[in-house]
């Protein structure tokens, strides 16, 4: 006979972003509850409306000793859960319901609710590196320049209307209008000066385009467990250049193109003239300078067996 009441250490905490699933959290909550109940595991679902509230919920779950935090939403919700559980040993599971589901893509988390819940409940725990900017952790990518400008201008309304295509629409506008900046990149003991449109600091390698049959590798050696950030420098001069870069990334042909180059480092500082926008995991965080370091194996995530 099982203990009653059920110990908190046996319970799952589901963090539900109210903006997930087109802003219909009530319907999604019922679906998640049904899928969790079908596995016969104890759980609590908490809906949050802001980043601050969500982070508080995750930290409370850690303090109370829940078994796992299950993040239901997009990459922002998952990044928040990883930030709140970093260096605590508590695993994070993913129910991918956002505009972008890049971490789910990288770890082979199923698109279906039932499949994702099965991984959350029955999967195995994997330790992963996390990037860190100050006290903020990120699991995917930090960036300076064009990518952050795209994130800033792809409005919530537009993302709800056309999903991942909002980023492509915004990206095309910015490639046409954008100008290069002078970047000074401090990568461990190296200093590099270059004219570029954007610099990405990647922890994740694979980036998908939602329902579109397109997947690109951000850098040739990306690895969640190598203790390094992949620095990708892109310098397109016009829209055809950007199309060429994306084609090379999609076909994994990284060498032989002077519009992009790659290196790795444990810590990176980026300065620009003029200042450009910066982002971490799709959340805009002001302007350069951007200073990031890798925290090896700081996060834990549930992946398929």
DOVOMAR-147123 format. One record per residue: residue number from 1; x, y, z of N, C-alpha, C in turn. Coordinates in nm, 2 decimals. Atoms other than C-alpha are relative to their C-alpha. Layout:
REC seq    nc1    nc2    nc3   cac1   cac2   cac3    cc1    cc2    cc3
REC NUM      X      Y      Z      X      Y      Z      X      Y      Z
...
This chain:
REC seq    nc1    nc2    nc3   cac1   cac2   cac3    cc1    cc2    cc3
REC   1   0.08  -0.12   0.00   0.00   0.00   0.00   0.09   0.12   0.00
REC   2  -0.08  -0.12   0.01   0.13   0.34  -0.09  -0.02   0.09   0.12
REC   3   0.02  -0.09  -0.11   0.19   0.61   0.17  -0.10   0.10  -0.03
REC   4   0.10  -0.10   0.02  -0.08   0.86   0.23   0.01   0.10   0.12
REC   5   0.00  -0.06   0.13  -0.06   1.15   0.19   0.13  -0.03  -0.08
REC   6  -0.11   0.03   0.08   0.18   1.11  -0.10   0.11   0.10   0.03
REC   7  -0.12  -0.09  -0.03   0.53   1.25  -0.03   0.02   0.10  -0.12
REC   8  -0.03  -0.10   0.11   0.62   1.57  -0.22   0.11  -0.06  -0.09
REC   9  -0.11   0.05   0.08   0.94   1.39  -0.33  -0.05  -0.10  -0.11
REC  10   0.05   0.09   0.11   0.72   1.16  -0.54  -0.09   0.07  -0.10
REC  11   0.09  -0.08   0.08   0.51   1.44  -0.70   0.08   0.07  -0.11
REC  12  -0.05  -0.08   0.11   0.56   1.61  -1.03  -0.06   0.14   0.00
REC  13   0.05  -0.14   0.01   0.52   1.99  -1.06   0.00   0.04  -0.15
REC  14   0.02  -0.05   0.14   0.38   2.10  -1.40  -0.01   0.15   0.00
REC  15   0.00  -0.14   0.02   0.47   2.46  -1.48  -0.07   0.03  -0.13
REC  16   0.08  -0.02   0.13   0.21   2.58  -1.74   0.00   0.15  -0.03
REC  17   0.00  -0.14   0.05   0.27   2.90  -1.93  -0.14   0.03  -0.06
REC  18   0.14  -0.03   0.05  -0.08   3.06  -1.98   0.00   0.04  -0.14
REC  19   0.00  -0.04   0.14   0.03   3.18  -2.32   0.02  -0.12  -0.09
REC  20  -0.02   0.12   0.08   0.10   2.83  -2.44  -0.12  -0.05  -0.07
REC  21   0.11   0.05   0.08  -0.12   2.66  -2.69  -0.10   0.10  -0.04
REC  22   0.09  -0.11   0.05  -0.26   2.98  -2.83  -0.07   0.07   0.10
REC  23   0.07  -0.07  -0.10  -0.35   3.12  -2.50  -0.12  -0.06   0.06
REC  24   0.12   0.08  -0.05  -0.60   2.85  -2.40   0.05  -0.09   0.11
REC  25  -0.05   0.09  -0.10  -0.45   2.72  -2.08  -0.10  -0.09   0.07
REC  26   0.10   0.08  -0.07  -0.77   2.58  -1.94  -0.01  -0.14  -0.08
REC  27   0.00   0.12   0.08  -0.80   2.33  -2.23   0.12  -0.08   0.01
REC  28  -0.13   0.07  -0.01  -0.43   2.25  -2.22   0.02  -0.06   0.14
REC  29  -0.01   0.05  -0.14  -0.45   2.20  -1.84  -0.07  -0.13   0.01
REC  30   0.08   0.12  -0.01  -0.72   1.94  -1.88   0.07  -0.11  -0.08
REC  31  -0.07   0.10   0.08  -0.53   1.76  -2.15   0.13  -0.06   0.07
REC  32  -0.12   0.05  -0.08  -0.21   1.75  -1.94  -0.04  -0.08   0.12
REC  33   0.05   0.07  -0.12  -0.40   1.64  -1.63  -0.04  -0.14  -0.04
REC  34   0.05   0.13   0.05  -0.56   1.35  -1.83   0.12  -0.09  -0.03
REC  35  -0.12   0.08   0.04  -0.22   1.24  -1.97   0.08  -0.04   0.12
REC  36  -0.08   0.04  -0.12  -0.05   1.25  -1.63  -0.08  -0.10   0.08
REC  37   0.08   0.10  -0.08  -0.34   1.07  -1.46   0.01  -0.14  -0.07
REC  38   0.00   0.13   0.07  -0.32   0.80  -1.73   0.13  -0.08   0.04
REC  39  -0.12   0.07  -0.04   0.03   0.72  -1.60   0.00  -0.03   0.15
REC  40   0.02   0.03  -0.14  -0.09   0.70  -1.24   0.10   0.06   0.09
REC  41  -0.10  -0.07  -0.09   0.16   0.95  -1.10  -0.07   0.12   0.06
REC  42   0.06  -0.12  -0.06   0.08   1.23  -0.85   0.07   0.12  -0.06
REC  43  -0.05  -0.12   0.06   0.12   1.58  -0.98  -0.08   0.12   0.04
REC  44   0.07  -0.12  -0.02   0.03   1.94  -0.93   0.03   0.09  -0.13
REC  45  -0.01  -0.09   0.11  -0.03   2.20  -1.21  -0.01   0.14   0.05
REC  46   0.01  -0.14  -0.04   0.05   2.56  -1.16   0.01   0.09  -0.12
REC  47  -0.01  -0.09   0.11  -0.03   2.83  -1.42   0.06   0.13   0.04
REC  48  -0.07  -0.12  -0.02   0.19   3.13  -1.44  -0.03   0.10  -0.11
REC  49   0.02  -0.10   0.10   0.15   3.46  -1.62   0.12   0.09  -0.03
REC  50  -0.11  -0.09   0.02   0.49   3.62  -1.59   0.13  -0.08   0.03
REC  51  -0.13   0.07  -0.02   0.86   3.52  -1.59   0.04   0.00   0.15
REC  52  -0.03  -0.01  -0.15   0.90   3.64  -1.23  -0.08  -0.10   0.08
REC  53   0.08   0.10  -0.07   0.61   3.43  -1.11   0.04  -0.14  -0.03
REC  54  -0.04   0.13   0.04   0.72   3.13  -1.30   0.13  -0.04   0.07
REC  55  -0.12   0.03  -0.06   1.07   3.15  -1.16  -0.02  -0.03   0.15
REC  56   0.03   0.02  -0.14   0.93   3.18  -0.81  -0.06  -0.14   0.03
REC  57   0.06   0.13  -0.01   0.72   2.87  -0.86   0.10  -0.11  -0.01
REC  58  -0.10   0.10   0.01   1.02   2.67  -0.98   0.09  -0.01   0.12
REC  59  -0.09   0.00  -0.12   1.24   2.77  -0.69  -0.07  -0.05   0.12
REC  60   0.08   0.06  -0.11   0.96   2.68  -0.45  -0.01  -0.15  -0.02
REC  61   0.01   0.14   0.02   0.93   2.34  -0.61   0.14  -0.07   0.04
REC  62  -0.13   0.05  -0.04   1.31   2.29  -0.56   0.01  -0.01   0.15
REC  63  -0.01  -0.01  -0.14   1.28   2.40  -0.20  -0.09  -0.11   0.07
REC  64   0.09   0.10  -0.06   0.99   2.17  -0.13   0.04  -0.15  -0.03
REC  65  -0.05   0.14   0.03   1.16   1.87  -0.29  -0.08  -0.08  -0.10
REC  66   0.07   0.08   0.10   0.94   1.78  -0.59   0.09  -0.09  -0.07
REC  67  -0.07   0.10   0.07   1.05   1.49  -0.80   0.06   0.06  -0.13
REC  68  -0.04  -0.06   0.13   1.06   1.68  -1.13  -0.08   0.12  -0.03
REC  69   0.08  -0.11   0.05   0.96   2.01  -1.28  -0.03  -0.02  -0.14
REC  70   0.04   0.02   0.14   0.77   1.97  -1.60  -0.04   0.13  -0.06
REC  71   0.02  -0.13   0.06   0.78   2.28  -1.82  -0.09  -0.02  -0.12
REC  72   0.10   0.01   0.11   0.47   2.31  -2.05  -0.01   0.14  -0.06
REC  73  -0.01  -0.13   0.07   0.53   2.59  -2.30   0.11  -0.01  -0.10
REC  74  -0.10  -0.01   0.10   0.79   2.71  -2.54   0.14   0.00   0.07
REC  75  -0.14   0.00  -0.04   1.17   2.75  -2.51   0.02   0.10   0.12
REC  76  -0.01  -0.09  -0.11   1.12   3.05  -2.28  -0.04  -0.06   0.14
REC  77   0.04   0.07  -0.13   0.93   2.84  -2.02   0.10  -0.10   0.04
REC  78  -0.10   0.11  -0.03   1.18   2.56  -2.04   0.13   0.07   0.05
REC  79  -0.12  -0.07  -0.05   1.47   2.81  -2.00  -0.02   0.04   0.14
REC  80   0.03  -0.05  -0.13   1.30   2.95  -1.70   0.01  -0.11   0.10
REC  81  -0.01   0.12  -0.09   1.27   2.60  -1.54   0.14  -0.04   0.02
REC  82  -0.14   0.04  -0.01   1.63   2.52  -1.61   0.08   0.11   0.08
REC  83  -0.06  -0.11  -0.08   1.73   2.86  -1.46  -0.03  -0.02   0.15
REC  84   0.04   0.01  -0.14   1.54   2.79  -1.14   0.05  -0.13   0.06
REC  85  -0.05   0.13  -0.05   1.68   2.43  -1.11   0.15  -0.02  -0.02
REC  86  -0.14   0.02   0.03   2.04   2.49  -1.22   0.08  -0.02   0.13
REC  87  -0.08   0.04  -0.11   2.29   2.33  -0.99  -0.07  -0.05   0.13
REC  88   0.07   0.06  -0.12   2.02   2.18  -0.76  -0.02  -0.15  -0.01
REC  89   0.02   0.15   0.02   2.01   1.83  -0.91  -0.14  -0.04  -0.04
REC  90   0.14   0.03   0.04   1.63   1.86  -0.99  -0.01  -0.01  -0.15
REC  91   0.02   0.01   0.14   1.55   1.74  -1.34  -0.12   0.08  -0.05
REC  92   0.11  -0.07   0.07   1.33   1.94  -1.59  -0.04  -0.09  -0.12
REC  93   0.06   0.07   0.11   1.10   1.77  -1.83  -0.07   0.10  -0.09
REC  94   0.05  -0.09   0.10   0.96   1.92  -2.15  -0.13  -0.05  -0.06
REC  95   0.12   0.02   0.08   0.60   1.94  -2.28   0.00   0.12  -0.10
REC  96  -0.02  -0.11   0.10   0.66   2.14  -2.61  -0.13   0.06  -0.05
REC  97   0.13  -0.06   0.05   0.37   2.38  -2.66   0.02   0.15  -0.04
REC  98  -0.03  -0.14   0.03   0.54   2.71  -2.77   0.02   0.02  -0.15
REC  99  -0.03  -0.03   0.13   0.62   2.89  -3.09   0.12  -0.07  -0.05
REC 100  -0.13   0.07   0.03   0.97   2.75  -3.08   0.02  -0.11   0.10
REC 101  -0.02   0.11  -0.09   1.05   2.41  -2.93   0.14  -0.06  -0.03
REC 102  -0.13   0.05   0.05   1.42   2.39  -3.00   0.07  -0.10   0.09
REC 103  -0.06   0.10  -0.09   1.53   2.21  -2.69  -0.06  -0.14  -0.01
REC 104   0.07   0.13   0.03   1.27   1.94  -2.75   0.06  -0.06  -0.12
REC 105  -0.05   0.05   0.12   1.40   1.91  -3.10   0.14  -0.07   0.02
REC 106  -0.13   0.04  -0.02   1.76   1.87  -2.98   0.01  -0.13   0.07
REC 107   0.00   0.12  -0.08   1.67   1.59  -2.74  -0.10  -0.10  -0.04
REC 108   0.09   0.11   0.05   1.42   1.40  -2.94  -0.13  -0.01   0.08
REC 109   0.12   0.01  -0.08   1.12   1.49  -2.72  -0.12   0.00  -0.10
REC 110   0.11   0.01   0.09   0.80   1.38  -2.90  -0.09   0.13  -0.01
REC 111   0.09  -0.12   0.02   0.56   1.65  -3.04  -0.13  -0.03   0.07
REC 112   0.13   0.03  -0.06   0.26   1.47  -2.90   0.00   0.01   0.15
REC 113   0.01  -0.02  -0.15   0.14   1.54  -2.55   0.02  -0.14   0.07
REC 114  -0.01   0.13  -0.06   0.11   1.17  -2.47   0.15  -0.05   0.00
REC 115  -0.14   0.04   0.01   0.47   1.10  -2.59   0.09   0.08   0.09
REC 116  -0.09  -0.09  -0.08   0.62   1.40  -2.41  -0.03  -0.03   0.15
REC 117   0.03   0.04  -0.14   0.44   1.30  -2.08   0.07  -0.13   0.03
REC 118  -0.07   0.13  -0.02   0.58   0.95  -2.12   0.15   0.02   0.03
REC 119  -0.14  -0.03  -0.03   0.93   1.09  -2.14   0.02   0.07   0.14
REC 120  -0.01  -0.07  -0.13   0.87   1.32  -1.84  -0.01  -0.10   0.11
REC 121   0.02   0.09  -0.11   0.75   1.03  -1.63   0.09  -0.12   0.00
REC 122  -0.08   0.13   0.01   0.95   0.73  -1.76   0.14   0.02  -0.06
REC 123  -0.13  -0.02   0.07   1.25   0.89  -1.93   0.12  -0.01   0.09
REC 124  -0.12   0.01  -0.07   1.61   0.90  -1.82   0.05   0.14   0.02
REC 125  -0.05  -0.13  -0.03   1.79   1.20  -1.67   0.14   0.02  -0.06
REC 126  -0.13  -0.03   0.07   2.07   1.36  -1.87   0.05   0.13   0.06
REC 127  -0.06  -0.13  -0.05   2.31   1.63  -1.73   0.05   0.07  -0.13
REC 128  -0.04  -0.08   0.11   2.37   1.92  -1.97   0.07   0.13   0.05
REC 129  -0.06  -0.13  -0.02   2.58   2.23  -1.99  -0.10   0.11  -0.01
REC 130   0.09  -0.12   0.02   2.41   2.56  -1.94   0.09   0.12  -0.01
REC 131  -0.06  -0.13   0.00   2.52   2.91  -2.04  -0.04   0.09   0.11
REC 132   0.04  -0.09  -0.10   2.52   3.18  -1.79   0.04   0.15  -0.03
REC 133  -0.03  -0.14   0.01   2.49   3.56  -1.82  -0.04   0.06   0.13
REC 134   0.03  -0.05  -0.14   2.52   3.71  -1.47  -0.07  -0.11   0.08
REC 135   0.07   0.10  -0.08   2.26   3.52  -1.26  -0.10  -0.07  -0.09
REC 136   0.10   0.06   0.09   2.06   3.41  -1.57   0.06  -0.11  -0.08
REC 137  -0.05   0.11   0.08   2.11   3.07  -1.72  -0.08  -0.01  -0.13
REC 138   0.07   0.03   0.13   2.03   2.97  -2.08   0.04  -0.14  -0.05
REC 139  -0.03   0.13   0.05   2.01   2.63  -2.25   0.03   0.00  -0.14
REC 140  -0.01   0.00   0.15   2.01   2.72  -2.62   0.11   0.09  -0.05
REC 141  -0.09  -0.09   0.07   2.17   3.03  -2.75  -0.02   0.14   0.06
REC 142   0.00  -0.14  -0.02   2.27   3.38  -2.66   0.05   0.07  -0.13
REC 143  -0.04  -0.06   0.13   2.32   3.63  -2.94   0.00   0.15   0.01
REC 144  -0.01  -0.15   0.01   2.41   3.99  -3.03  -0.01   0.03  -0.15
REC 145   0.02  -0.05   0.14   2.29   4.17  -3.34  -0.13  -0.04  -0.06
REC 146   0.12   0.02   0.08   2.05   4.06  -3.60  -0.10  -0.10   0.06
REC 147   0.10   0.09  -0.06   1.90   3.76  -3.42  -0.08   0.06   0.11
REC 148   0.08  -0.07  -0.11   1.81   3.97  -3.11  -0.09   0.10  -0.06
REC 149   0.09  -0.10   0.06   1.66   4.24  -3.33  -0.12  -0.07  -0.06
REC 150   0.11   0.08   0.05   1.45   3.97  -3.50  -0.10  -0.04   0.12
REC 151   0.08   0.04  -0.11   1.33   3.84  -3.16  -0.08   0.11   0.06
REC 152   0.07  -0.12  -0.06   1.24   4.19  -3.04  -0.11   0.04  -0.09
REC 153   0.11  -0.05   0.09   1.03   4.27  -3.35  -0.10  -0.10  -0.03
REC 154   0.10   0.10   0.03   0.85   3.94  -3.38  -0.10   0.00   0.12
REC 155   0.09  -0.02  -0.11   0.55   4.04  -3.17  -0.08  -0.12   0.04
REC 156   0.08   0.11  -0.05   0.34   3.81  -2.96  -0.12  -0.03  -0.09
REC 157   0.11   0.01   0.09   0.04   3.88  -3.18   0.03  -0.07  -0.13
REC 158  -0.04   0.06   0.12   0.23   3.79  -3.49   0.04  -0.14   0.02
REC 159  -0.04   0.14  -0.02   0.37   3.47  -3.34  -0.13  -0.08   0.02
REC 160   0.13   0.08  -0.01   0.01   3.36  -3.24  -0.06  -0.02  -0.13
REC 161   0.07   0.01   0.13  -0.11   3.43  -3.59   0.07  -0.09  -0.10
REC 162  -0.07   0.08   0.10   0.17   3.27  -3.80   0.11  -0.09   0.06
REC 163  -0.09   0.09  -0.06   0.38   3.08  -3.55   0.15   0.04  -0.03
REC 164  -0.14  -0.02   0.03   0.75   3.03  -3.63   0.03   0.09  -0.12
REC 165  -0.02  -0.08   0.12   0.70   3.21  -3.96   0.02   0.15   0.04
REC 166  -0.02  -0.13  -0.05   0.69   3.53  -3.75   0.15   0.04   0.00
REC 167  -0.15  -0.02   0.00   1.07   3.50  -3.71   0.06   0.02  -0.14
REC 168  -0.05  -0.01   0.14   1.13   3.45  -4.08  -0.05   0.13  -0.06
REC 169   0.05  -0.13   0.05   0.91   3.75  -4.16   0.08   0.11   0.05
REC 170  -0.08  -0.11  -0.07   1.09   3.97  -3.91   0.14  -0.01  -0.05
REC 171  -0.14   0.01   0.04   1.43   3.83  -4.02   0.02   0.06  -0.13
REC 172  -0.02  -0.06   0.13   1.38   3.92  -4.38   0.00   0.15   0.00
REC 173   0.00  -0.14  -0.01   1.29   4.27  -4.29   0.13   0.06   0.05
REC 174  -0.12  -0.05  -0.07   1.60   4.31  -4.07   0.12  -0.02  -0.09
REC 175  -0.11   0.03   0.09   1.84   4.15  -4.32   0.01   0.11  -0.11
REC 176   0.00  -0.10   0.10   1.73   4.40  -4.58   0.04   0.14   0.05
REC 177  -0.03  -0.13  -0.06   1.76   4.70  -4.35   0.13   0.01   0.09
REC 178  -0.10  -0.01  -0.10   2.04   4.60  -4.12   0.14   0.04  -0.05
REC 179  -0.14  -0.04   0.03   2.40   4.73  -4.11   0.09  -0.08   0.09
REC 180  -0.09   0.07  -0.09   2.70   4.56  -3.98   0.06   0.09   0.11
REC 181  -0.06  -0.07  -0.11   2.87   4.66  -3.66   0.14  -0.06   0.02
REC 182  -0.13   0.05  -0.03   3.23   4.63  -3.54  -0.01  -0.08   0.13
REC 183   0.00   0.08  -0.12   3.25   4.34  -3.30   0.14  -0.03   0.05
REC 184  -0.12   0.04  -0.07   3.53   4.28  -3.05  -0.04  -0.12   0.09
REC 185   0.04   0.13  -0.06   3.51   3.92  -2.93   0.12  -0.04   0.09
REC 186  -0.10   0.05  -0.09   3.70   3.82  -2.62  -0.04  -0.15   0.03
REC 187   0.03   0.14  -0.01   3.70   3.44  -2.63   0.11  -0.07   0.08
REC 188  -0.10   0.04  -0.08   3.90   3.30  -2.34   0.12   0.09  -0.01
REC 189  -0.12  -0.08   0.01   4.26   3.42  -2.42   0.01   0.06  -0.14
REC 190  -0.01  -0.06   0.14   4.18   3.53  -2.78  -0.08   0.13  -0.01
REC 191   0.08  -0.12   0.03   4.06   3.87  -2.90  -0.01   0.01  -0.15
REC 192   0.03   0.00   0.14   3.90   3.89  -3.24  -0.08   0.13  -0.03
REC 193   0.08  -0.12   0.05   3.78   4.21  -3.42  -0.05  -0.03  -0.14
REC 194   0.06   0.03   0.13   3.54   4.17  -3.71  -0.12   0.08  -0.02
REC 195   0.13  -0.06   0.04   3.26   4.34  -3.90  -0.10  -0.11  -0.02
REC 196   0.10   0.11   0.01   2.95   4.13  -3.87  -0.14   0.05   0.02
REC 197   0.14  -0.03  -0.02   2.57   4.13  -3.86  -0.05  -0.06   0.13
REC 198   0.04   0.06  -0.13   2.54   3.89  -3.56   0.10  -0.10   0.04
REC 199  -0.08   0.10  -0.06   2.73   3.67  -3.33  -0.08  -0.09   0.10
REC 200   0.08   0.09  -0.08   2.57   3.36  -3.17   0.09  -0.07   0.09
REC 201  -0.07   0.08  -0.09   2.69   3.19  -2.86  -0.09  -0.12   0.04
REC 202   0.09   0.11   0.00   2.54   2.84  -2.89   0.04  -0.11   0.10
REC 203  -0.01   0.13  -0.08   2.50   2.56  -2.63  -0.07  -0.11  -0.08
REC 204   0.07   0.10   0.09   2.25   2.38  -2.86   0.05   0.01  -0.14
REC 205  -0.05   0.00   0.14   2.34   2.28  -3.21  -0.11   0.01  -0.10
REC 206   0.11   0.01   0.10   2.01   2.21  -3.39  -0.11   0.10   0.02
REC 207   0.11  -0.10  -0.01   1.76   2.48  -3.47  -0.10  -0.04  -0.11
REC 208   0.10   0.03   0.09   1.43   2.39  -3.64  -0.09   0.11  -0.03
REC 209   0.09  -0.10   0.04   1.16   2.59  -3.81  -0.15  -0.04   0.01
REC 210   0.13   0.04  -0.03   0.85   2.45  -3.65  -0.06  -0.10  -0.10
REC 211   0.07   0.09   0.09   0.61   2.29  -3.90   0.07  -0.01  -0.14
REC 212  -0.07   0.01   0.13   0.85   2.37  -4.19   0.11  -0.11   0.00
REC 213  -0.10   0.10   0.00   1.08   2.09  -4.30   0.14   0.05  -0.01
REC 214  -0.13  -0.07   0.00   1.39   2.29  -4.22   0.07  -0.02   0.14
REC 215  -0.08   0.00  -0.12   1.66   2.22  -3.96   0.14   0.04  -0.04
REC 216  -0.13  -0.05   0.02   1.99   2.40  -3.94   0.09  -0.02   0.12
REC 217  -0.10   0.01  -0.10   2.31   2.34  -3.74   0.06   0.14   0.02
REC 218  -0.05  -0.14  -0.03   2.42   2.67  -3.57   0.16   0.00  -0.02
REC 219  -0.15   0.01   0.01   2.79   2.55  -3.55   0.03  -0.15  -0.02
REC 220  -0.03   0.14   0.04   2.97   2.24  -3.66   0.03  -0.10   0.12
REC 221  -0.04   0.09  -0.10   3.08   2.11  -3.32  -0.08   0.01   0.13
REC 222   0.09  -0.03  -0.12   2.79   2.20  -3.08  -0.02  -0.13   0.07
REC 223   0.02   0.11  -0.09   2.76   1.96  -2.79  -0.04   0.05   0.14
REC 224   0.06  -0.04  -0.13   2.55   1.99  -2.47   0.09  -0.04   0.12
REC 225  -0.08   0.05  -0.11   2.83   1.82  -2.27   0.15   0.02  -0.01
REC 226  -0.14  -0.02   0.02   3.16   1.95  -2.39   0.06   0.11   0.08
REC 227  -0.06  -0.11  -0.09   3.20   2.24  -2.14   0.04   0.12  -0.08
REC 228  -0.04  -0.11   0.09   3.23   2.49  -2.43  -0.12   0.07  -0.06
REC 229   0.09  -0.07   0.08   3.03   2.76  -2.60   0.05   0.00  -0.14
REC 230  -0.03  -0.02   0.14   3.02   2.76  -2.98  -0.03   0.14  -0.05
REC 231   0.02  -0.13   0.05   3.08   3.10  -3.12  -0.01   0.00  -0.15
REC 232   0.03  -0.01   0.14   2.93   3.16  -3.46  -0.01   0.14  -0.04
REC 233  -0.01  -0.14   0.04   3.01   3.48  -3.64  -0.05   0.01  -0.15
REC 234   0.06  -0.01   0.13   2.79   3.58  -3.94   0.01   0.14  -0.06
REC 235  -0.02  -0.13   0.06   2.86   3.86  -4.18  -0.07   0.01  -0.14
REC 236   0.07  -0.01   0.13   2.59   3.86  -4.46   0.00   0.15  -0.05
REC 237   0.00  -0.13   0.05   2.61   4.16  -4.69  -0.13   0.05  -0.05
REC 238   0.13  -0.03   0.05   2.26   4.14  -4.83  -0.08  -0.13   0.01
REC 239   0.09   0.11  -0.01   1.96   3.90  -4.85   0.05  -0.13  -0.06
REC 240  -0.05   0.13   0.06   2.11   3.65  -5.10   0.12  -0.06   0.09
REC 241  -0.10   0.06  -0.09   2.41   3.62  -4.86  -0.06  -0.07   0.12
REC 242   0.07   0.06  -0.11   2.18   3.54  -4.57  -0.06  -0.14  -0.04
REC 243   0.05   0.12   0.05   2.01   3.28  -4.78   0.11  -0.11  -0.02
REC 244  -0.11   0.09   0.02   2.34   3.13  -4.87   0.05  -0.06   0.13
REC 245  -0.05   0.04  -0.13   2.45   3.11  -4.51  -0.10  -0.11   0.06
REC 246   0.10   0.09  -0.05   2.12   2.94  -4.41   0.01  -0.14  -0.07
REC 247  -0.01   0.12   0.07   2.16   2.69  -4.69   0.12  -0.08   0.04
REC 248  -0.11   0.07  -0.04   2.51   2.60  -4.58  -0.02  -0.06   0.14
REC 249   0.03   0.05  -0.13   2.39   2.56  -4.22  -0.09  -0.12  -0.01
REC 250   0.10   0.11   0.02   2.10   2.34  -4.34   0.07  -0.13  -0.06
REC 251  -0.07   0.11   0.07   2.34   2.12  -4.55   0.13  -0.04   0.07
REC 252  -0.12   0.03  -0.08   2.61   2.11  -4.28   0.13   0.03  -0.07
REC 253  -0.12  -0.03   0.07   2.87   2.27  -4.51   0.05   0.13   0.06
REC 254  -0.05  -0.12  -0.07   3.05   2.51  -4.28   0.13   0.06  -0.05
REC 255  -0.13  -0.05   0.04   3.39   2.55  -4.44  -0.01   0.07  -0.13
REC 256  -0.02  -0.06   0.13   3.50   2.77  -4.73  -0.09   0.11  -0.03
REC 257   0.09  -0.12   0.02   3.27   3.07  -4.68   0.04   0.11   0.09
REC 258  -0.05  -0.11  -0.08   3.41   3.40  -4.57  -0.11   0.08   0.07
REC 259   0.11  -0.07  -0.07   3.07   3.52  -4.45  -0.03  -0.06   0.14
REC 260   0.03   0.06  -0.13   3.08   3.29  -4.14   0.13  -0.07   0.04
REC 261  -0.11   0.09  -0.06   3.34   3.14  -3.91  -0.04  -0.03   0.14
REC 262   0.04   0.06  -0.13   3.34   2.95  -3.58   0.12  -0.03   0.08
REC 263  -0.10   0.03  -0.10   3.54   2.90  -3.27  -0.07  -0.04   0.13
REC 264   0.05   0.04  -0.13   3.49   2.77  -2.91   0.07   0.06   0.11
REC 265  -0.06  -0.06  -0.11   3.55   2.91  -2.57  -0.08  -0.04   0.13
REC 266   0.08   0.02  -0.13   3.45   2.87  -2.20  -0.07   0.13   0.04
REC 267   0.06  -0.13  -0.03   3.38   3.24  -2.15   0.02   0.09  -0.12
REC 268   0.00  -0.09   0.11   3.30   3.51  -2.40  -0.05   0.14   0.04
REC 269   0.05  -0.14  -0.02   3.26   3.89  -2.39   0.00   0.06  -0.14
REC 270   0.02  -0.07   0.13   3.12   4.08  -2.69  -0.02   0.14   0.02
REC 271   0.02  -0.14   0.01   3.16   4.45  -2.74  -0.02   0.04  -0.14
REC 272   0.03  -0.04   0.14   3.02   4.63  -3.04   0.00   0.16  -0.01
REC 273   0.02  -0.14   0.04   3.03   4.97  -3.21  -0.07   0.01  -0.13
REC 274   0.08  -0.05  -0.11   2.76   5.08  -3.23  -0.06  -0.11   0.09
REC 275   0.07   0.11  -0.08   2.57   4.89  -2.95  -0.11  -0.07  -0.08
REC 276   0.11   0.07   0.07   2.34   4.62  -3.08  -0.08  -0.08   0.11
REC 277   0.08   0.08  -0.09   2.06   4.42  -2.92   0.06  -0.13   0.04
REC 278  -0.05   0.14  -0.04   2.13   4.10  -2.72  -0.12  -0.08   0.05
REC 279   0.11   0.09  -0.05   1.91   3.80  -2.63   0.06  -0.12   0.06
REC 280  -0.03   0.13  -0.04   1.93   3.48  -2.44  -0.12  -0.09   0.00
REC 281   0.11   0.09   0.02   1.71   3.19  -2.53  -0.13   0.07  -0.05
REC 282   0.11  -0.07   0.06   1.49   3.43  -2.73  -0.06   0.11   0.08
REC 283   0.05  -0.11  -0.08   1.44   3.68  -2.45   0.10   0.12  -0.02
REC 284  -0.08  -0.12   0.03   1.57   4.03  -2.54   0.05   0.05   0.14
REC 285  -0.06  -0.04  -0.12   1.81   4.16  -2.27   0.08   0.13  -0.02
REC 286  -0.07  -0.12   0.01   1.91   4.51  -2.37   0.10   0.00  -0.11
REC 287  -0.10  -0.01   0.11   2.22   4.59  -2.57   0.14  -0.04   0.05
REC 288  -0.14   0.03  -0.03   2.59   4.50  -2.58   0.06   0.11   0.09
REC 289  -0.07   0.12   0.00   2.82   4.44  -2.41  -0.07  -0.12   0.05
REC 290   0.05   0.13  -0.04   2.73   4.07  -2.37   0.11  -0.08   0.05
REC 291  -0.11   0.08  -0.06   2.93   3.86  -2.13  -0.07  -0.13   0.05
REC 292   0.06   0.13  -0.02   2.86   3.48  -2.11   0.11  -0.10   0.04
REC 293  -0.09   0.12  -0.03   3.03   3.17  -1.96  -0.08  -0.12   0.00
REC 294   0.07   0.13  -0.01   2.95   2.81  -1.97   0.01  -0.06   0.14
REC 295   0.00   0.07  -0.13   2.86   2.62  -1.66  -0.02  -0.15  -0.02
REC 296   0.01   0.14   0.05   2.94   2.25  -1.73  -0.09  -0.08   0.09
REC 297   0.09   0.10  -0.06   2.67   2.00  -1.65  -0.08   0.06   0.11
REC 298   0.08  -0.07  -0.11   2.47   2.25  -1.44  -0.15  -0.03  -0.01
REC 299   0.14   0.03   0.01   2.13   2.14  -1.57  -0.02  -0.15  -0.01
REC 300   0.04   0.14   0.02   1.94   1.81  -1.57  -0.13   0.00  -0.07
REC 301   0.12   0.00   0.09   1.68   1.72  -1.83  -0.04  -0.15  -0.02
REC 302   0.05   0.14   0.03   1.45   1.42  -1.89   0.00  -0.02  -0.15
REC 303  -0.01   0.04   0.14   1.52   1.25  -2.23  -0.06  -0.14  -0.02
REC 304   0.05   0.14   0.03   1.38   0.94  -2.40   0.10  -0.10   0.04
REC 305  -0.09   0.11  -0.03   1.52   0.61  -2.29   0.05  -0.06  -0.13
